[in-house]
Amino acid sequence: MPLRTIEETKIQRLEILSPDGTVDPELEPKIPEDVLLDMYRKMVEIRLFDEKAFKLQRQGRLGTYPQILGQEATQIVPALCLKPKDWMVPTYRGQGAYYARGMRLLYSLLYWGGDDRGVKYPDQNNDMIFSIPVGTHLTQVAGLAWGAKLRKEPWVALTWLGDGTSSKGDFHEALTFAGQFRIPAIYLIENNHWAISIPREKQSAATTLAQKAWGYGAFGLQVDGNDALAVYRAVSEAVERGRRGEGPTVLECETYRLGHHTTADDATRYRSEGEVEAWRKKDPVLRLRKYLENKKIWDNEREKTLLQRAEAMIDSEVAAYEQFPPPNPLDMFANNFAVAPWPLIEQRLELEESLKHKKGELGMLELPPVEGRFP
């Protein structure tokens, strides 16, 4: 018998906003003016914060820090497409997403300063902790989306991953489950072309990363990740598909990491300055600014005011971070178990006894009592 075609798929790419700020009117999403301006302000603010955090690390005032320079659109915009009760699970490069959801920059600084009190999100949000391990959060997101579906709640679960993470087994397991049970999960791949020092073409032989979606029964789309309008439309439509019960979505947002992988990395050792400069011309922040100027809702005076206010706000957050009271060392024993096992109780008792002699030296308040069930 001759070979028969039983399935054909195609991968589409969404681009709306050109680097010069012009737009395809047929694809342009209808975004309220206040949302557009808020989107731009937050992208500018997180870029200025990113620059400040980088300098703080270089000065020894902050721990290892992962910049999001160049990825402001894929960080800020998706979070603005969610409702507070939707689940949001960023990676370690997620401070932009948290900020867009209302978290103070103070807490990002605390977190990267090594203080676990930095894990503090607005009370009304369903936000999960930064995922430092690569890919382990993907199956957890499937569980969150599955729980929402079982409870007949109208919430979706959105997560981020890098191009390198899309080659891991966690991605395969999560998407197998997501497609089979048609859960409202959105997997946003920030394809920034480098998994630390490994280029995208050595991560996967697939023409696109979006096409991986089709093998699992998910909807797949490649998006210009430096185009804030395209990201907004793609994520908004994915959210609506999830709410309608139409299953998971994989969005490959093609962007670029202009900075180092983290402050512990030296990107100049594995990529050329020419490549970086070519991507600077596709700057997502500048592109959106040109769009707003073309719409006559932004100008140089507003830009100057925004920069002044943003810098003052960031300086205030840095001051709050550096004046924050020191953490209680006993907190390392909290939130590990529902009921603490005896080895943990013994270890805490030992540390508490040691700290009592250093209490004045540490400037600590009364230490919390030792209990089998820790707070």
C-alpha positions in Angstrom: 0.0 0.0 0.0 1.3 3.5 -0.7 2.2 5.8 2.2 -0.7 7.9 3.4 -0.5 11.3 5.1 -2.5 11.0 8.4 -1.5 14.3 10.0 0.0 17.6 8.9 1.0 20.4 11.1 2.3 23.9 10.7 4.0 26.4 13.0 3.1 30.0 12.7 5.0 33.0 13.9 3.3 36.1 15.4 4.9 39.5 14.7 3.0 42.7 15.1 5.3 45.6 16.0 8.4 46.5 13.9 11.6 47.8 15.4 10.7 51.2 14.1 7.4 51.3 16.0 5.1 50.7 13.1 2.4 48.1 13.5 0.4 45.6 11.4 -3.1 47.0 11.9 -4.7 43.6 11.1 -2.9 42.0 14.0 -2.7 44.9 16.5 -4.5 43.9 19.7 -7.0 46.2 21.3 -5.1 47.1 24.5 -6.6 49.9 26.6 -4.4 53.0 26.8 -3.8 52.8 30.5 -2.7 49.2 30.2 -0.3 50.1 27.4 1.2 52.9 29.4 1.5 50.7 32.5 3.2 48.0 30.4 5.8 50.5 29.2 6.4 52.0 32.6 7.0 48.6 34.2 9.3 47.6 31.4 11.4 50.8 31.9 11.3 50.4 35.7 12.5 46.8 35.7 15.3 47.7 33.2 16.5 50.4 35.6 16.2 48.1 38.5 18.1 45.4 36.6 21.0 47.9 36.0 21.0 48.9 39.7 21.0 45.2 40.9 23.9 44.4 38.6 25.9 47.3 40.1 25.0 46.2 43.7 26.3 42.7 43.0 29.6 44.1 41.5 30.0 46.2 44.7 29.5 43.2 47.0 26.1 44.5 48.2 24.1 41.7 46.6 24.6 38.0 45.8 24.7 36.3 42.4 22.1 38.0 40.2 20.5 37.0 36.9 19.8 40.0 34.6 16.8 40.1 32.4 18.2 42.8 30.1 16.6 42.5 26.7 13.8 40.2 28.0 11.6 42.9 29.5 8.7 42.1 27.1 8.6 38.4 27.9 8.9 39.1 31.6 6.4 42.0 32.2 3.8 41.4 29.5 2.7 37.8 30.3 2.1 38.6 33.9 -0.2 41.5 33.0 -2.4 39.0 31.1 -3.3 37.1 34.2 -5.8 37.5 37.0 -4.6 37.4 40.6 -5.9 33.9 41.2 -4.3 32.5 38.1 -1.1 30.6 39.0 2.2 32.2 38.1 5.4 30.2 38.3 8.6 32.0 37.1 12.1 30.7 36.8 15.1 32.2 38.6 15.1 35.0 36.0 11.6 36.1 37.1 11.9 39.3 39.0 10.2 41.2 36.1 7.1 38.9 36.3 6.8 39.3 40.0 7.1 43.1 39.7 4.4 43.2 37.1 2.2 41.3 39.5 2.7 43.9 42.2 5.6 42.6 44.3 7.9 45.2 45.7 11.5 45.3 44.4 12.7 45.2 48.0 11.8 41.5 48.1 13.8 40.7 45.0 16.8 42.4 46.5 16.3 40.4 49.8 16.0 37.2 47.9 19.2 37.7 45.8 20.9 39.0 49.0 20.4 35.5 50.5 17.4 36.3 52.7 14.4 34.0 52.5 12.1 36.8 53.6 12.4 37.9 50.0 9.8 35.3 49.1 6.8 37.6 49.7 4.1 38.2 47.2 0.9 40.2 47.3 -1.6 38.2 49.5 -4.2 38.0 46.8 -1.9 36.4 44.3 -1.4 32.7 43.4 2.4 33.2 42.9 4.9 30.4 43.5 8.5 30.8 44.6 11.4 31.3 42.1 12.4 28.0 40.5 16.2 27.8 40.8 16.5 24.1 39.7 16.2 24.0 35.9 12.9 22.4 34.8 11.6 20.9 38.0 8.8 23.4 38.2 7.2 22.2 34.9 5.5 19.2 36.3 4.4 21.2 39.3 2.7 23.6 37.0 0.8 20.7 35.4 -0.4 19.8 38.9 -1.6 23.3 39.6 -3.5 23.5 36.3 -4.9 20.0 36.9 -6.1 21.0 40.4 -7.9 24.1 38.9 -9.6 21.9 36.4 -10.7 19.3 38.9 -12.2 22.0 41.1 -13.9 23.6 38.1 -12.1 26.8 38.8 -11.6 29.3 35.9 -7.9 29.7 36.6 -4.9 29.0 34.4 -1.3 28.2 35.3 1.5 30.1 33.5 5.1 29.3 33.7 8.4 30.2 32.0 11.3 28.1 30.9 14.4 28.6 28.8 15.3 27.1 25.4 17.7 24.8 27.2 15.1 23.6 29.6 12.8 22.6 26.7 15.4 19.8 26.0 14.9 18.3 29.5 12.8 15.3 30.5 10.7 17.5 32.8 9.4 19.3 29.8 8.4 15.9 28.1 6.7 14.7 31.3 4.8 17.9 31.9 3.6 18.2 28.3 2.6 14.6 28.1 0.3 15.0 31.1 -0.9 18.5 30.0 -1.9 17.3 26.6 -3.5 14.1 27.7 -5.7 15.8 30.3 -6.2 19.0 28.4 -5.3 21.2 31.4 -5.2 25.0 31.4 -1.4 25.3 31.5 0.7 27.7 29.5 4.4 27.0 28.9 6.2 30.1 27.8 9.7 29.3 26.4 12.0 32.4 26.6 14.2 31.4 23.7 17.1 33.8 24.4 19.4 31.7 22.2 21.8 30.7 24.9 21.6 28.1 27.6 24.5 29.6 29.5 27.2 29.0 26.9 25.4 26.5 24.7 23.7 28.0 21.6 20.2 27.2 20.6 21.1 25.2 17.6 23.0 22.7 19.8 20.0 22.4 22.1 17.6 20.8 19.6 17.5 19.7 16.0 13.9 21.0 15.7 13.4 23.9 13.3 11.5 25.7 16.1 10.8 25.0 19.7 7.1 25.8 19.3 6.7 22.7 17.1 7.4 20.5 20.1 3.8 21.3 21.2 2.2 19.3 18.5 3.7 16.0 19.7 1.8 16.4 23.0 -1.6 17.7 21.7 -0.9 21.2 22.8 -1.3 24.4 20.8 2.1 25.8 19.6 3.1 29.2 18.4 6.3 31.1 17.8 6.2 34.7 18.9 8.6 37.6 18.4 9.5 37.9 22.1 10.8 41.5 21.7 7.4 42.6 20.4 5.3 43.5 23.5 2.1 43.6 21.4 2.7 40.1 20.0 3.5 38.7 23.4 0.3 40.3 24.9 -1.9 38.9 22.1 -0.3 35.4 22.2 -0.5 35.1 26.0 -4.0 36.6 26.2 -5.3 34.1 23.6 -3.6 31.2 25.4 -5.2 32.3 28.7 -8.6 32.4 27.0 -8.1 28.9 25.4 -7.2 27.6 28.9 -10.3 29.1 30.5 -12.5 27.6 27.7 -11.1 24.1 28.5 -9.2 23.8 25.2 -6.0 22.6 26.8 -2.4 23.6 27.1 -0.3 26.1 25.0 3.4 26.2 24.3 4.6 29.7 23.3 8.2 30.0 22.0 9.0 33.7 22.5 12.1 34.4 20.6 14.1 37.1 22.4 17.8 37.6 23.5 19.7 37.8 26.7 21.8 41.0 26.2 23.7 40.5 29.5 25.5 37.6 31.0 23.7 34.4 32.1 24.2 35.6 35.7 26.8 37.8 37.4 28.9 34.6 37.7 29.1 34.3 33.9 31.2 36.0 31.3 29.2 35.9 28.0 32.1 37.5 26.0 33.9 34.2 26.1 31.3 32.4 23.9 29.5 35.0 21.8 30.5 37.9 19.6 29.8 41.6 20.2 28.4 41.8 16.7 25.7 39.3 17.6 24.8 41.3 20.7 24.7 44.6 18.8 22.4 43.1 16.2 19.9 42.2 18.9 20.2 45.6 20.6 18.5 47.0 17.5 15.5 44.9 18.3 15.3 46.3 21.9 11.8 45.6 23.2 11.7 48.7 25.4 12.7 51.1 22.7 10.3 49.4 20.2 7.3 49.9 22.5 8.3 53.5 23.2 8.3 54.3 19.4 4.9 52.7 19.1 3.5 54.9 22.0 5.0 58.0 20.4 3.5 57.1 17.1 0.1 56.9 18.9 0.8 60.4 20.4 0.5 59.1 24.0 4.2 59.4 24.9 6.9 62.1 24.4 10.3 63.2 25.7 8.8 65.1 28.7 6.9 62.0 29.9 10.0 59.9 29.4 12.1 62.2 31.5 9.5 62.2 34.3 9.2 58.4 34.2 13.0 58.0 34.5 13.2 60.5 37.4 10.4 58.8 39.4 11.7 55.3 38.6 15.2 56.1 39.8 13.9 57.6 43.0 11.6 54.6 43.6 14.5 52.1 43.0 16.8 54.1 45.3 14.2 53.9 48.0 13.8 50.1 47.6 17.6 49.7 47.8 17.7 51.8 51.0 14.9 49.7 52.5 16.8 46.5 51.6 20.0 47.7 53.2 18.2 48.9 56.3 16.1 45.7 56.7 16.6 44.0 60.1 18.8 40.9 60.0 17.0 37.6 59.6 16.6 35.2 62.5 18.9 32.2 61.8 16.3 29.8 63.3 14.1 30.5 60.3 16.1 28.0 58.3 14.2 25.3 60.2 10.8 26.6 59.4 8.5 25.5 56.6 10.4 22.3 55.9 7.8 19.8 57.3 4.2 19.9 58.4 5.5 18.4 61.7 9.2 18.7 62.3 11.1 15.3 62.8 13.2 14.8 65.9 16.6 15.4 64.2 15.4 18.9 63.0 14.1 19.7 66.5 17.5 18.7 68.1 19.4 20.8 65.5 17.2 23.8 66.2 17.6 23.4 69.9 21.4 23.3 69.5 21.4 26.4 67.4 19.0 28.2 69.7 21.2 27.5 72.7 24.2 28.9 70.8 22.4 32.0 69.7 21.3 32.8 73.2 24.9 33.6 74.0 25.2 35.8 70.9 21.8 37.5 71.2 23.1 41.0 72.0 25.8 40.6 69.4 23.3 39.8 66.7 20.9 42.5 67.8 18.0 40.0 67.6 14.6 40.2 69.3 13.2 37.4 71.4 13.8 34.1 69.7 10.7 32.0 68.8 10.1 29.0 71.0 11.2 25.5 69.9 8.2 23.4 69.0 7.7 20.2 67.2 5.5 22.0 64.7 7.4 25.0 63.5 5.8 28.1 62.0 
